Amino acid sequence: MSIRSSEAESVDLVILPPVRDLGDGFSVRRALPSAQRRMVGPFIFFDQMGPTAFGPGEGLDVRPHPHIGLSTLTYLLDGEIEHRDSVGSVQTIRPGAVNLMTAGSGIVHSERSPAASRSSGAPLFGLQTWIALPEALQEIAPAFDHYAVDQIPTLDADGVRMSLVVGQSDGLLSPVKTYSDTLYADLILASGARYQLKADHVERAVYVVAGTLEIVGQDGQFQAGEFVVFKPGAEIVLRGVGATRLMLVGGEPFPEARQIFWNFVSTSKERIEQAKNDWREGRFDRVAGDDEFIPLPENA
């Protein structure tokens, strides 16, 4: 993980996520958590998956694994993934739709390329985030919700197209379930188009998916793959240099620190240890029809 300094008065931190090769030509960039910044609002994990192009017979194979204390949110830009979980959900997600899995007290899921995509070969490009649950809701019952692309509200004006994935902004309200103050949006700027990032949320950041970003009135540019964290309350106007795509991230931070080990998130170290033992001893529910699993790592 490397950090680029910035003299821009509205910028607190710029994170340059490292690329991790997961094999078979599939890589991820992980912006959160980092050594310098663990969370932005309730977001405790931010991964870019791909882009990659699988050949015929190839595909994504994330074997069943557990989560506690968080919601995972999957949002694709290209390709498709089949989700299966231990509460019986089976759902293929495609670009613009949302898969929200609330782990709560514990859930197990797998993510694989559907049979049709695997047979012919297909691209895959997307983002997966983890949204920590408030302390009082960490042990709620696990659940899964899917939102089709036509359920996600959008605006399109003056060279700006926004899809509001989670939260409330610019007169839009997303139907995606939230448990605390959360902002997550897909923002596409035409060349030269401007967007004022509202100061409604205490913590805010943008991830540059493609293109080049400028902040109006300040020096410097931000490139694809950079995660830019802003100072609370700063006045920010974003400008695309060429066609630019961003993910807006934000929300109110929690008063309690979060512990994280592998796929487990909690305010309690003891709860993390319990989850580790439960997975090691096979006490989590299983994903029907998928007998594989990822063993508990020694270190995570």
C-alpha positions as CSV (number, residue, x, y, z in Angstrom):
1,M,0.0,0.0,0.0
2,S,1.4,3.4,-1.0
3,I,0.2,6.8,-0.2
4,R,0.6,9.9,-2.4
5,S,0.8,13.2,-0.7
6,S,-1.4,16.1,-2.0
7,E,-1.3,19.8,-1.5
8,A,-4.9,20.1,-2.4
9,E,-6.6,21.8,0.6
10,S,-9.7,19.6,0.5
11,V,-7.8,16.3,0.2
12,D,-6.9,14.5,3.4
13,L,-5.3,11.4,1.8
14,V,-4.7,9.7,-1.5
15,I,-4.4,5.9,-1.4
16,L,-2.8,4.0,-4.2
17,P,-4.1,0.5,-3.8
18,P,-1.7,-2.4,-4.7
19,V,-2.6,-4.9,-7.3
20,R,-3.0,-8.5,-6.0
21,D,-2.9,-11.3,-8.6
22,L,-5.4,-14.0,-7.5
23,G,-4.4,-16.3,-10.4
24,D,-5.8,-17.2,-13.8
25,G,-5.2,-13.5,-14.8
26,F,-7.6,-12.2,-12.2
27,S,-6.5,-9.3,-10.0
28,V,-7.9,-7.0,-7.4
29,R,-7.0,-3.6,-6.1
30,R,-7.8,-3.1,-2.4
31,A,-8.1,0.5,-1.2
32,L,-9.6,-0.2,2.2
33,P,-8.6,-1.1,4.8
34,S,-5.1,0.5,4.6
35,A,-2.5,1.2,7.2
36,Q,-3.2,4.9,7.0
37,R,-7.0,4.7,6.7
38,R,-9.1,1.8,8.1
39,M,-12.6,3.1,7.1
40,V,-14.5,5.8,5.4
41,G,-17.9,6.2,7.1
42,P,-19.2,2.6,7.5
43,F,-17.1,1.3,4.6
44,I,-14.3,-1.0,6.0
45,F,-13.4,-2.8,2.7
46,F,-13.2,-1.6,-0.9
47,D,-12.0,-3.8,-3.7
48,Q,-11.9,-3.4,-7.5
49,M,-12.2,-6.8,-9.2
50,G,-10.6,-6.9,-12.6
51,P,-11.0,-5.9,-15.3
52,T,-10.2,-9.2,-16.8
53,A,-11.4,-11.4,-19.7
54,F,-11.8,-15.1,-19.0
55,G,-11.3,-17.5,-21.9
56,P,-13.7,-20.4,-22.7
57,G,-13.8,-22.8,-19.8
58,E,-12.4,-20.2,-17.4
59,G,-14.2,-18.2,-14.7
60,L,-14.4,-16.8,-11.2
61,D,-14.4,-19.4,-8.5
62,V,-14.6,-17.9,-5.0
63,R,-15.4,-21.0,-2.8
64,P,-17.8,-20.8,0.1
65,H,-16.5,-18.6,3.0
66,P,-18.0,-17.0,6.1
67,H,-18.8,-13.4,7.2
68,I,-20.0,-11.8,10.4
69,G,-20.8,-8.2,11.5
70,L,-21.1,-6.5,8.1
71,S,-23.0,-6.2,4.8
72,T,-21.2,-7.1,1.5
73,L,-22.3,-5.0,-1.5
74,T,-21.4,-6.2,-5.0
75,Y,-21.7,-3.8,-8.0
76,L,-20.6,-4.8,-11.5
77,L,-19.4,-2.7,-14.4
78,D,-19.0,-5.6,-16.8
79,G,-19.8,-9.4,-16.8
80,E,-21.8,-11.4,-14.3
81,I,-21.4,-13.4,-11.1
82,E,-23.6,-16.1,-9.6
83,H,-24.1,-15.7,-5.8
84,R,-25.1,-18.6,-3.5
85,D,-25.4,-18.4,0.2
86,S,-26.4,-20.4,3.4
87,V,-29.8,-18.7,3.7
88,G,-30.8,-20.3,0.4
89,S,-30.2,-17.4,-2.0
90,V,-29.2,-18.0,-5.6
91,Q,-28.8,-14.8,-7.7
92,T,-26.9,-13.8,-10.8
93,I,-25.8,-10.2,-10.7
94,R,-25.2,-8.1,-13.8
95,P,-23.9,-4.5,-14.4
96,G,-25.9,-1.8,-12.6
97,A,-27.8,-4.1,-10.3
98,V,-26.9,-4.6,-6.6
99,N,-26.4,-7.7,-4.5
100,L,-26.5,-6.8,-0.7
101,M,-25.7,-9.6,1.7
102,T,-26.1,-8.9,5.4
103,A,-24.0,-11.3,7.4
104,G,-25.0,-10.2,10.9
105,S,-24.6,-13.2,13.2
106,G,-23.1,-15.3,10.4
107,I,-23.5,-16.3,6.7
108,V,-21.6,-18.3,4.2
109,H,-21.5,-17.6,0.4
110,S,-19.8,-18.4,-2.8
111,E,-19.2,-16.3,-5.9
112,R,-18.7,-18.0,-9.3
113,S,-19.1,-17.4,-13.0
114,P,-22.4,-18.7,-14.3
115,A,-22.3,-21.8,-16.5
116,A,-23.0,-19.9,-19.7
117,S,-20.3,-17.3,-19.1
118,R,-17.8,-20.0,-18.2
119,S,-18.6,-22.0,-21.3
120,S,-18.0,-19.2,-23.8
121,G,-15.6,-17.0,-21.8
122,A,-16.6,-13.5,-20.6
123,P,-15.2,-10.3,-19.2
124,L,-15.5,-9.4,-15.5
125,F,-15.1,-6.0,-13.9
126,G,-16.7,-4.7,-10.7
127,L,-16.4,-3.5,-7.1
128,Q,-17.1,-5.2,-3.8
129,T,-17.4,-3.2,-0.6
130,W,-18.0,-4.2,3.0
131,I,-20.2,-2.0,5.1
132,A,-19.8,-2.5,8.8
133,L,-23.0,-2.8,10.9
134,P,-23.7,-0.6,13.9
135,E,-22.7,-2.2,17.1
136,A,-26.3,-2.8,18.2
137,L,-27.0,-4.6,14.9
138,Q,-23.9,-6.7,14.5
139,E,-25.8,-9.9,15.4
140,I,-29.0,-9.5,13.4
141,A,-30.2,-12.4,11.4
142,P,-28.4,-13.0,8.1
143,A,-30.2,-11.9,4.9
144,F,-29.8,-11.3,1.2
145,D,-31.4,-8.7,-1.0
146,H,-31.1,-8.1,-4.8
147,Y,-32.0,-4.9,-6.5
148,A,-32.4,-4.9,-10.3
149,V,-30.8,-2.2,-12.4
150,D,-34.2,-0.4,-13.0
151,Q,-34.6,0.0,-9.2
152,I,-31.5,2.1,-8.8
153,P,-32.4,5.8,-9.2
154,T,-30.4,7.9,-11.7
155,L,-30.0,11.5,-12.8
156,D,-28.5,12.6,-16.2
157,A,-27.9,16.3,-16.8
158,D,-25.1,18.6,-18.0
159,G,-22.7,15.8,-18.8
160,V,-23.2,14.1,-15.4
161,R,-24.8,10.7,-15.0
162,M,-25.3,9.4,-11.5
163,S,-26.6,6.1,-10.3
164,L,-27.3,6.3,-6.6
165,V,-26.4,2.8,-5.3
166,V,-27.0,3.5,-1.6
167,G,-28.2,6.5,0.4
168,Q,-29.7,9.8,-0.4
169,S,-28.2,12.6,-2.5
170,D,-29.2,15.1,-5.3
171,G,-32.9,14.6,-4.7
172,L,-32.5,10.8,-5.2
173,L,-33.2,8.1,-2.7
174,S,-31.9,4.6,-3.2
175,P,-34.1,1.6,-2.1
176,V,-31.0,-0.4,-1.1
177,K,-31.3,-1.3,2.6
178,T,-29.0,0.7,5.0
179,Y,-28.3,0.4,8.7
180,S,-26.4,3.7,9.2
181,D,-25.7,6.9,7.3
182,T,-24.2,5.7,4.0
183,L,-23.4,7.1,0.5
184,Y,-22.4,5.0,-2.5
185,A,-22.8,6.2,-6.0
186,D,-21.6,5.6,-9.6
187,L,-20.7,8.9,-11.2
188,I,-19.9,9.3,-14.9
189,L,-18.6,12.7,-16.0
190,A,-18.3,13.7,-19.7
191,S,-15.1,15.6,-20.5
192,G,-15.2,19.0,-18.7
193,A,-18.4,18.2,-16.8
194,R,-18.5,19.2,-13.2
195,Y,-20.2,17.8,-10.1
196,Q,-20.5,19.4,-6.7
197,L,-19.9,16.7,-4.0
198,K,-22.3,17.5,-1.2
199,A,-21.1,18.0,2.4
200,D,-24.1,16.1,3.8
201,H,-21.9,13.2,5.0
202,V,-19.1,13.6,7.6
203,E,-16.6,11.4,5.7
204,R,-16.4,11.3,1.9
205,A,-14.1,9.8,-0.7
206,V,-14.0,9.0,-4.4
207,Y,-12.4,6.1,-6.2
208,V,-11.3,6.8,-9.8
209,V,-12.5,3.9,-11.9
210,A,-11.5,5.3,-15.3
211,G,-10.2,8.6,-16.7
212,T,-8.7,11.6,-14.9
213,L,-10.2,13.7,-12.1
214,E,-9.5,17.3,-11.2
215,I,-10.8,19.3,-8.2
216,V,-11.9,22.7,-9.4
217,G,-9.8,25.5,-8.1
218,Q,-7.0,23.2,-6.9
219,D,-3.8,21.9,-8.4
220,G,-3.2,18.2,-9.2
221,Q,-5.0,15.4,-11.0
222,F,-6.1,12.0,-9.9
223,Q,-5.8,8.9,-12.1
224,A,-7.7,5.6,-12.4
225,G,-7.0,3.3,-9.4
226,E,-6.6,6.2,-6.9
227,F,-8.8,6.4,-3.8
228,V,-9.1,10.1,-2.7
229,V,-10.3,10.8,0.8
230,F,-11.5,14.4,1.5
231,K,-11.5,16.5,4.6
232,P,-14.8,16.8,6.5
233,G,-16.8,19.8,5.4
234,A,-14.6,20.8,2.5
235,E,-16.2,22.4,-0.5
236,I,-15.5,20.1,-3.5
237,V,-16.4,20.4,-7.1
238,L,-15.2,17.4,-9.2
239,R,-14.3,17.8,-12.9
240,G,-13.7,15.1,-15.5
241,V,-10.6,15.4,-17.8
242,G,-11.9,13.3,-20.7
243,A,-14.6,10.8,-19.9
244,T,-14.2,9.9,-16.2
245,R,-15.9,7.4,-14.0
246,L,-15.9,7.6,-10.2
247,M,-17.5,5.8,-7.2
248,L,-18.5,8.1,-4.5
249,V,-18.1,6.7,-0.9
250,G,-19.2,8.3,2.3
251,G,-21.1,8.3,5.6
252,E,-20.9,9.0,9.3
253,P,-18.1,7.2,11.1
254,F,-18.9,4.9,14.0
255,P,-17.9,5.9,17.6
256,E,-16.4,2.4,18.2
257,A,-13.4,0.9,16.5
258,R,-13.8,-2.2,14.4
259,Q,-11.7,-5.4,14.6
260,I,-11.2,-7.2,11.4
261,F,-9.7,-10.7,10.7
262,W,-10.1,-12.3,7.3
263,N,-13.9,-12.0,6.5
264,F,-14.9,-11.2,10.1
265,V,-15.7,-7.7,11.4
266,S,-16.8,-6.9,15.0
267,T,-16.3,-4.4,17.8
268,S,-15.3,-7.4,19.9
269,K,-12.0,-9.4,19.7
270,E,-13.7,-12.2,21.5
271,R,-16.5,-12.3,18.9
272,I,-13.8,-12.6,16.2
273,E,-12.2,-15.5,18.0
274,Q,-15.6,-17.2,18.3
275,A,-16.2,-16.9,14.6
276,K,-12.7,-18.3,13.8
277,N,-13.4,-21.3,16.0
278,D,-16.9,-21.8,14.6
279,W,-15.5,-21.9,11.0
280,R,-12.6,-24.1,12.0
281,E,-15.0,-26.5,13.7
282,G,-17.7,-26.5,10.9
283,R,-20.4,-24.8,12.9
284,F,-21.5,-22.3,10.2
285,D,-24.4,-23.2,7.9
286,R,-23.3,-24.5,4.5
287,V,-24.1,-23.4,1.0
288,A,-26.5,-25.9,-0.5
289,G,-25.1,-27.7,-3.5
290,D,-21.5,-26.4,-2.9
291,D,-19.4,-28.6,-0.7
292,E,-16.1,-26.8,-1.3
293,F,-14.9,-24.2,1.3
294,I,-12.0,-21.9,2.0
295,P,-10.1,-23.0,5.1
296,L,-9.4,-20.5,7.9
297,P,-6.1,-18.7,7.2
298,E,-3.4,-18.7,9.8
299,N,-3.0,-14.9,9.3
300,A,-5.2,-12.4,7.6
